[in-house]
Amino acid sequence: MYTKILLPVVLNEECSWRKALPVAIDLCRTYGASLHILTVLPEVSMPMVGSFFPKDFSTKAHQALKEQLKKFVAEHVPEGIHVQRIVADGSPWETIIRISKDVDADLIVMAAHNKRNLVDYVLGPNSSHVVRHSHKSVMVVR
């Protein structure tokens, strides 16, 4: 039923993957699907915002996220699951939809929000936008 599953995560926010990752792994095992784990580096390209960052910020941030994502996969994804690690820039919900098309995902698995802290306000609207705007199936895990 599924061959490619996309799992967006915020690496330093466990609530973005704690419940969703086991579901995605079970689905990968059940269907023999590959797992595509995405983390998004928010854009800082607006001149007013971007001027506060060093010119090489994006390059260094990408490299740091790639290393963190590699470590995350090694620690949390069991052997036998084919994984693609993806670091991308942009608006989180738009990037999730774009990457789901790029990898031709059958399913996007995302964590729900519960409005307990600031990251839930960020994740919540992103999950909601992905559900409304994606042409792919989306599973929101609570």
N, C-alpha and C positions, 0 to 999 in steps of 0.2 A: 504494500500500500504506500509506504514512504521509502524513498531512496536517499533523500538529502534533507537533513533537518538543520535549521538555523537557530542558534541559541545566542541572543544578545546578552552580554553581561557587563556590569560595571565592576571591574576587578576588586576595587577596595570597598565595595558594598555587598556584603554577603547576602543581604535580602534580595539582591537582583539575580541570584543563582542558587541559593541554598535549597529551595524546593523544586525549581525548574530543571536544574541539572540532572537529578536522579530520574525525573520523568523522561527527559530527552535521551538519557543513556538507556533506559528500559525500552524506549521506542526504537532506538538504534539496534539494540540486541534482538528485539522481536522481529523487526523487518529487514535486518541486515543493512541498515541505512548508514550513511556517513554523517558525521557531526561537524557542523561548521560553526565555530565559536567566534563571535564578533564582539569587539569592543570599539567604542566610538570616541574619538578625540573631538570634542566640540570645537567648532570653528572660532577662531579669534581674529578673523580677517577684517572685521570692521575697523576702519582707521582709528577711531577713538579707542577701541579696546586693544587692537593689535600694536599700537604704539608703546604700550607698557611692557611688551615682551621683547626679548632679544631677537635679532633676525634669524638665528638658528634654532629658535624655540621649537618650531614644528618638527624639525628633523630629530632633535634630541628627544622630544616627547614621544615621537613615533618609535624610536629605538628603545626607549625605556618601556613603553607599553608592549612592544614585541617581546622583550625579555620577561616582563611580568606575565604575559599571556602564555608564553612557553612554560614557565614555572607552574602557573595555574593548571595547565593541561596535565603536566607531569604529576602533580599532586592529587588531582581530582578526577581525572578520566582514566578508567581502567584499561589495561592492555586489551587489544583485540578490537577496540573501537577506532575506526579510521577517522582522524580528526584533521580538519583544516583550520588553522588559526588566521584570523583576519583582523587587522587594525585599519580603521577608515576614519576619515574626517567628515564633519558636517553636522547638521541637525540630527539628533539621535533617531527620531522616528522616520525621517526621510531617508537617512542612511540605511536603516534596517530594511526598509522597503526596496531601496536600490540594490543592496547587497543580496537580498533574497532573489531578485531577478538575475543578478550577475552569476550567482552560483546555481541558479535554477532549482531553488529549494522547493520541496513539496509541502513543507510545514515549518512554521515559525513557532518556537516554544518560548514563552516569555513569562516572567514573574508578574504577579499582580501587585498592586500597591495596597497599603493599609493605613496610610496617612499618619504614621507614628513619628516620622522624622522628615527632614528636608528631602532626602533622596526619594522618599515615597511620592512627594509632590512632583519630582522630576520623572520618575518611572511611570507613575500613574497616567499622566497625560500622554506619554510616549506610547504606552501599551494601548491606550484608547485610540490614538491616532493610527497606529499600525492596524488595529482591528478594523477601523472604519475605511482606511485607504488602501490596504493591501489587497491584491488579487490572489494572494496565496492563502492557504488555510492557516489560521492562527490559533494556538492553544494557549490560553492564559491560565497559569497555575497559581492557585491560592494557597 
